[in-house]
Amino acid sequence: MCNKITYLMATAAVWLATACTQRDKCVENPLIEASNTMTLDISKVELSDTATVLYTDAYFRPHYWIKISSESYLLADGKKYALTGTQGIEADSLFWMPETGEASFQLTFEPLPGNTKSFDFIESDCEDCFKLFGIDLTGKKEFDKPADIPSKVIQATENAPVSIPDPILKVGETVVHMHLSGYRKELAQEANLYLNTLMNGQQPYTAAINPETGEATFKFWQYGSAQALISVGMGTGHIWLAPGEETDVYMDMRRSGQMILKRRTEKKQLPPFEMTPACYATGTYAGLLSPSLYSDKYYSMNLYSGDFADYKMTASEYTQHVINLYQALSDSIAHSSLPTAGKEMAMLNLKQEAVEAMAQGDFFREHNYRKVNNQWDRSQRMDIKIDPLTAENRIKLCKLFPIADPKLLIGRDVMSYVSAIANPTVAWPKEANLEGTFAADLKLVLPLIQKATDASLTEADLRTLDDVKNPFYREALQKMQENAQATLKAVEGKAIIEKTPEITTEKLFDAIIAPYKGKVILVDFWNTWCAPCRMALKANEPLKDGELKSENLVWIYIANETSPLVRYKEMIPGIKGKHYRLNDEQWAYICDQFKIDGIPSYVLVDKSGQYQLRNDFRDHDLMKNTLKKMIE
């Protein structure tokens, strides 16, 4: 018997297991196919005739709680195996994370059959509960290439181009067909695409996932080449899109499992884990997804860290600091192991940052001051005066590289770069040779984009574009206006904006809530461009016809004029409640009245009319439970 066991242990290394008897097995660090969370990991599975024990690691914010339901179970081959005990955590109770943000505990379940190859951990059937899928018991150490993604698509994605292709300055309706490899409906019900556009900022799009096929389709108008972030459940990835092109994108839903594995390897200081692409794609820019183009090292100035530049620097010192950092990073890229196209992409990103660093030099030094002194209220004056950058300072940067290279319109930070190059407060010096370039065109075009997206562009506005060299920009503005007009027509009669009381700003808030006296009122401060606001709105909406359905609860939404009017009108029909859109003065006064530090922010009004700022309601569960008690 002993010799037989020894033989089996030697030949069954793929188990990653230590055999105790013929029926007992221990699997260390099992591969996890996919997960709806990064909070939990399984470091070991012990299997025996009497129990299955999961040695569980938790990662979460210090002093925040997690909870494991007593209704948790394992799912294997269609059969459920119930939770029978815990150690280190109590089921159905709040478990508060320690200062380290890491904790470990054990979960014991009914025994899985000895021939089980993989199983799922389901922390009850609630939508938001922890779920880990495809926990492997065969000893696999790495992920295979997805079998359901066409080989020609994988090949197109992994074959990096010899050089970065040029941007395409055209207007077209883009179609993205998304195919989710290894999709499970528990991982996500919708896909999100955030398009980082050349002209009109980041545009968010959402598409429902067909639960039968695991597919979703996006269709939108695109103005020039663009990079997009795709987010589906815990999986994220980026793609590059050509305007007017129909593209198939395949996302590997095992990305969450790959991220868990990467965390393990980094924590244990094992050799670097080479992650496969999150997305595979067809189309003009498929090769830009090749992992070979990107390094584990991030060649970035980290402009928004707060530590990028010392606020005590003079303009000359700051300029030299930017130049020195650019040259150092440029040298690192040149000596890296990246292929030619990878170095070119890294340099494009670096150049974009350098242009932004010089266009926003005064801001970045002020940002450092506010971080050092913890003074984030920008209405408060600083104790020192920032030495402003001049054209002479910017000339020095312009000598390093052509700051209006057309390929800079395809780098990672294109939105920030375009804002910097067309900044109306910065007169880039003639030495930059901007005359006759796209940069000169953008200076004329960007101020009109907001009017086009608000459907308020006039013929007089278009006449100001007579000096624009590339007809693409005029065509883009006209198409934006046409689309905005179509949107307005579609929401006519559905987008109801309440009339703001004609009263002094000091009495405005009281006037807004006055019609609903005697009810509980939740006032939500938000704007269309605020991603956390949109996430919170989405989470709250189902409650209005569910747990918080009540005539004694009123939802009031306050935005301001930074929310583009057409986009605002497009969104509010899907947000049940009373909607107010304030001007700058009204918004500023109410924000100061409640000391609002950002959005989303919430003011809670009780039935007696007393109100207070409740930014702890950014915790969705706390908001729901508090309101539920108030309306019972």
N, C-alpha and C positions, 0 to 999 in steps of 0.2 A: 504493500500500500504506500509506504513512504517513498519508495523508488518511483512508483507511478505518479505520485503527486509532484515529486521533484521534476520529473520529466515534463509533466503538463505545465508546470510553472515556467520551465525554460522555453517551451515551444509556444506558449500562449502569451507572448509579450504584448501582442496587440490588445489584450484585455486591459493593460495597465492595472492588473489586479494582483492581490495577494490571496492565495487560496488557503482557507482554513479547513474546510472539508470539501467534498466534491460538490456540494450544493451551495457553499458560502462563497461570496465574491466581494472584493472591494475595488472600486473603480475611482482612481484619482483624477481630479480635474477633467471630468467628462466634457466632451465637446457639446456645446449647446447650439442648436441650429438657429433658433430665432427667439426673440423675447419682446414683450411690450414694455420692458423696463430695463434700466441699467442699475437699479437699486439692488437687485439680488443676483447672486452667483452661487453655483454649487461646486464646492471644492472637493467633495468626496461623496460617493454613494456606497453604502454597505447593504448587501442583499443576503438574506438568509431565509430559512424555512418559516421563521416567525415574524419577520419585519423587514421593511425597507427604510433605511435611515438616510436622510439627506443632511450632510454637513453644509450648512448654509452661511454664506458671507453676505453682509449687508453694507452698502455704501450710500450714505445720505448726509444731508447737511447737519452739522453738530447741533444738538439741542432741539432738533425736530423729531417728530415721531413717525414710526411706521406701525403697521398692524398686520397680523396674520390671522385669517379667519379660521374658525374651528371647522368650517365646511370645506376646507381645502382637500384636494384629492390628487392622486396620480391617475393618469389616463394612459393605458397601454392596450393596443389591439382592440380598441372600442370598449374596454371594461374599466370601471372606476375602482380605485383602491383608496379607502378613506384614511384621513389623518387619525392616528390613535394616541399621539402624545407629543410633547415638546420638551425641550431642555434648553434653558438660557433665555427663553421667551415664553410668555403666556398667551395662548390663543385668545383672540377677541379683546385683548387689552393693549393699551398704548405702550409701545416700546420706544423709549427716548434715546436717541443716538448720543453717544459720548462725544467728548471734545475732539477726538480723532476723526469722527465721521465714519468710523468703521466698527463693525461688530460681527460676532459669530454666534450661531445657535444651531440646534439640531431639531429636525422635524421627523417624526416617526410615523410610518404608514403601514397599512396591511401589506403582506409580502407580495412582491411581484413574482410571476412565474419565472423559473430559472432560465428559460430560453428567451426572455425578453431582450430585444436588441435596442430598443429606445422607448422613451416614455415622455409624457408631458407633465409638468407641474402646474396645476390650476388652483389658484388661491380663491376658490369659490367662483360662481358663474357671473358675478357682477361685472359690468363692462370695464370698470377701471381697476379691477383687482389684478395682482401680479400673475403673469402667465409666462412660463418658460417652455418652449416647444423643442421636441427632438433631442432630448437629453440622451446622449449616446452611451451605450454600455458595451460596445464592441472594441473600444480602444482606439478609435480614429484620432489622429493627432492634428489633422489639417482638413480644410474644406476643399472638396473637389470643385471643378468648374461646373457651373449649372448645366444640367443635361437638357433643359428645355429652352435654352437660348441658342439660336442658330449659330453654327460655327463661323459662318461668314461675317456675322455681326461681331462676334468675339474677336475675330481676326482684324476687322476694320478698326475696332476700338484699341486693340493692343499694339497695332502698328503705328508708331509715332511718325509724324511727318518729318521730312528733312529740314523744313523751316516752317515757321508760323505763317499760315495763310493770311492774306490781306483781309481787312474788313469789307463787308458788302454793304454799300450805302444804297439800299433800295427799300421800297415800301411793299409789303406783301402780307397776306393772311397765312400765318403759320399754323400747321396742324401737328400736334405731338400725340402719337399713339403710345401709351404707356402699357407695358406688359410686366406684371409682377411675378418674377420667378419664385417659386416656393411660397406663394400667397396663402395665407389663412385669414379668414374674415375677422378673427379675433385681434389681428395685428392692426388693422385699420379699415375704415369704411370709406375714406376719401383720400385723395392725393392732392398735394399742394405744390404749386410751381410759382416761384418768385423770380420774375424776369428783371434782371439788372440792365435797364435800357440805356441806350446812348443819349436819349434826349429827355425822357420824362420820368426819371427816377425808377424806383423799384415798383413793379406792377404785380400784385398777387392774383393768382388764379387758383380755383378749386374745382375738382372734378370728382364725381362719385365713382366708386370702384364697383364694377359688376361682380357680385359675390360668386357667380358661377364661373366666370372666366378669369378673374383677377386682372381685368383690364380697365383702363380709364383713358379718356380722350380730352385733350385741351385744344381749343381753337381761339386764336387771337390775332389782332393786327400787330405787326412788328415793324419797327422803323430802324433799319440798320442791324448789323450783327449784334448778338447779345449773349451773355452768359446767364444761365438760370440755375437756381438752387431748387432741387426737388426734395420734398419731404413726404414720406409715407410711413406713418407710425414712428418707430425708432430709427428707420432707415433714412439716410440723407445722402445726396450726391449732387454733383454739378454736371451740367451739359452745356454745350455751345450750340447756338441755333442760328441758322441763316434765314433771313426774312423770306417769307413766301414758300418755304420748303416744307414738305410733308416728311416727318421724321418718326421712325420707330425707336423707342427707348425701352430698354429692358433693365429693370432694377432687380438686383439680387436681394430678396427679403431676408437673407441670412446675414445681412450687414450687421444687425444687432448682435448676433452670435459672434461675428468676427471682432466686433468692438469689445465684447466681453473677453475673448481670447487675447486680444491685444493688451487689455488692462492686466491680465494675469502675467503675460510675458514681460511687460515693462516693470511690473511690481517686483518680479523675481529676478530682474536684471538678466534675463536670458537673451540670446541673440535677437536682434530686431525682427519683429513679425511683419512679413511682407503682406500687406492687405491687397486683395484683388480689387479691381474697380467696383465701385458701388453701382455704376451704370454702364451699360453697353448701348451703343447707338449706331444708327445709320446716318447718312447725310454728309454734307460738306465738311463739317468740323468733327467727325467721329474720332479722328486720330488724336485730337486734343485731350481725349480722356485717358490716353495711355499713361499708366503709372510711371513709366520710365521718364516722363517729362518732369516729374516732381520729386523733390528730395524730402527726406525726413527733416532736414534743416530748413528753417523758415527764414529766408533772406529778406527781412523786413526791418524798416526803421521803427516800427511800433509807434506811430505818431500819436495815437490816442491813449497811450499808457499813463500819461501824466508825468512820466519820467523822461520823456524824449528829449526835452531841452530845459535848461535851468532858466528860471525867470529873471535871474540877475544878469544874463548875457546881454551885451550890447548888440545892436543890429549886425555889426561886423563880426563879432564873436559867434553869433548865431549862424550867420551865413557860412563861416568857415567850418562850424560844427556840422552843418548839413553836407557841405562838400566833402569833409573828411569821412563822414559816415557813408556817404554814397560811394566814395572811392574804395573804402574798406570792404563794403558789401559787394561791390562790383568785382574786386579782386578775388573775393571768396567764391563768387559765382564762376569766374574764369577758371579757377583751379579746382572746381568741383568735378565730380565724376558724371555729371549730367551730360546727355547727348547735346548736340548743337542746338536743336530746337528747344530742349529743356533750358539751356542757358539763355536762349533768346527770350523765352517766356519769363524767366526769372528777372531778366534785365528790363523787360517791358514793365513788369510790376514795380520794380525798383524806381524806374524813371517816373512812373506815374506818382509814386510817393514823393519823390524829390520835388516835382513841380508843385504838388499840394503843400509840401513843407515850406516852400518859399512864398506861395500865395497866401498861406495862413500862418506865417511865422509869428505874428503878434498874438494870434489866438493860442498857439501851442505853448508859448511862454506863459501866457495868462493861465492856461490850463494847469501848468506845473505849479504856479503860485497858489491856485485854489486847492490843489491837492495837498501841497505842503502845509497850508494853513487851514485846511478843512473848511474852506469858505466857498460854498457852492451857491449861495444866494447872490446872483449876478447884479442885483440891485444895490448891493453894498460895494462901495468903492474900495479899491485896493490901496494898500499903504505906499505902494511904489508905482512909478510910471514906466511902462514898457517902452524901450527905445524902438521906435517904429522902423520897419524895413523900408528901404527906398529902391528906386529903379536901379541905382548903382549896385545895390546888393544883389538884385535879381540878375543883373547882367552877368555876374560871375557864374551863376548856375547855367545860364544860357550858353556859356562857352564850353560846358562839359559835353553836351549832346543836343541835337535838334529837338526842341521841346514840342514841336508840332509835327512829329513823325506820324504819318497816317496809321502805322501799326499800333500806336499807343491807344487807338480806339478799340482795341480788342483785348487789352490786358485785364487782369482781375479787378482792378480798382477803377474801371472806366468811368463810373458815375462821379467819383470824387475828382478824378482827373479833369473831366469835362467842366465841372463846376469851377475848378481852379483855373483852367486855361481861359475860361470865358468870364471870370470874375469881374463884374463891372467896376469894382473899387480898385482893381489892380490894372494899371496901364503898363502892360509888359513892354519892355524897351524895344526899340526898333532893331537892336542887334539880334533879337530873337527871330527876325525875318518872318513875322506872322502875316504880313500883308499877302493876300492872295491864297492863303491856306485855309483849311477847314476851321482853324482856330478863329480866324477873322469872321468866317461865316457864323460860327456858333455864338459869337458875341452879339450878333444881330438877331439870331433866331431864338436863343434861350429865353429872353424876356417875353416872347410871344407864346411860349408853350402853355403857360397857365391859362391865357385867354382862349387858346384853341381847345384845351380840354374842358373849359367852362362854356364852350359854344358861344364865345363873345368876340371872336376875331372879326375885324372889319376889313373892308377893302383898303382903307387907309393904312391899316397895319400891314397888309400884304404889299402895299407900295413901298414900304420901308425896306423890303427885301430885294429891291432892284439891284443892289450891289452884291448880293449873295452869288457866289460863283457857281456852286453846285445846285442844280435844280431839285436834287433830292430833298433839301430842307423845306422848300416851299411845298412840294408835294406832300411831305410828311405832315406839315401843319394843316394843310387843307383836309387831309384824311382824318387827322385827329378831330378837327371841328365837325366833319361829317359824322363820325362815329358818336361824338358827344351829342349831336342833335338827335340822332337815332335813339340814344339812350334816354334822353329827356322825353321823347315822344312815348317810349315804352312804359315809363313810370308816371306818366301824366295821370293825376288823380289818385295815385297810390302813395306818393311821397308827400306826407303831410308835415309841414314845419309849423309849429305853433308860433303865433305872433308874440314877439318879445314885448312885455309890458312897457309902455312909454312912461318911464318913471326914472328917478335919479338912481345912479348905480348903487348908492347906499341902501336903497330899499328894494333893489331888484330881486335878490334871492327870495326875500319874504313874499314878494308879489308872485313869483313863479310858483311857490308851493301853496299859496293861500287857497286856491280852489279845491284843494284836497284835504282841508282841515279835518281832523278826526281819524285820518287813516295813517298807516305806516307808509313812509315815502323813502324810496332809495334813489338818490340823485347820483348819476354816473357821469363823471367828467371824462371825455374821450375825444378822439379825432380819428378820421379815416386812415391816416398814415401810421397810426400807432399799432404795431403788431401785437403787443401784449393786450391792448384794448380789444382788438378783434378776437383774440383767443378767449378773453373773458366774456365777451358778448356771446360768442358761440357756446360757451359752457353754460351760461345763464339762461339762454333762450328756451331750452326744453323744460326748465323748471316752471315756467309761467303757465304751462298746461299740465303740470305734474305736481310735484310736492309743494310748490308755492302758488298754486292757483287759488286766488282769493280776491274778492272785491274790496278787501280792506288793505290791499297792498298796491301801491302806485309806483311805476317805474318812470323816472324822468331822466332824459339823456341830454346833456349839455355839451355841445361842441363849439368850435369857433371857426372863423373864416379861413383858417389855414387848411381846413378840410375842403378840397376842391368841390365846388357846388354840384357838378354832375355826378361825381363819385359819391358824394354825400347823399344825394337824392336816390341814387341807385341802391345804396345800402339800407337806408332807414325803413323801407317797406318790410324788410325781413327782421326788424327789431321792434317788437311790440312795446309800446309806451308812448310817452309824450316827448317830442323832440324840439329842442331850442338850439338855435345857431346864433351865437353872440358875436358882437364886433370886438375889436382888440381892446377897447377901453373897458367894456363890460366884463370881458373874460379876465383881464388883468386885475380888476377890482375884486371880483369874487375869489380868484386864486389867492390874492393877498388876504382877503377876509378870512379864509380857512387855512392859510399857510400851506397851500397845495404844493407839494414838492415834485410832482410829475404826474403822468397819467398812465393807466387809469387811476382815478381817485374817486372816493365815495363819501358822500355825506348822508347820514341816516337821520331821518326825521321821525320821531315817535308820535303816537296818537295825540299827545298833548301839545304838539307843535315844537317841542324842544329838539334841537339838532346839534350834531357834532361830526367832525371829520372822522371817518372810520377806514383808514388805509390798511388796517389789519384785515379788511375784507378782501384784500388781494389774495388772501387764503380763501379759496372758493368754498371749501367745506365749512369754514367758520361763518362766512356770509350766509350760506344756505341754512345752517342750523340756527343762527341768530334770528333770521327773518321768520323761520318756521315757528319758533317759540313766540315771537311777537304777534303773529296773526292767528295763533290758535285760540 
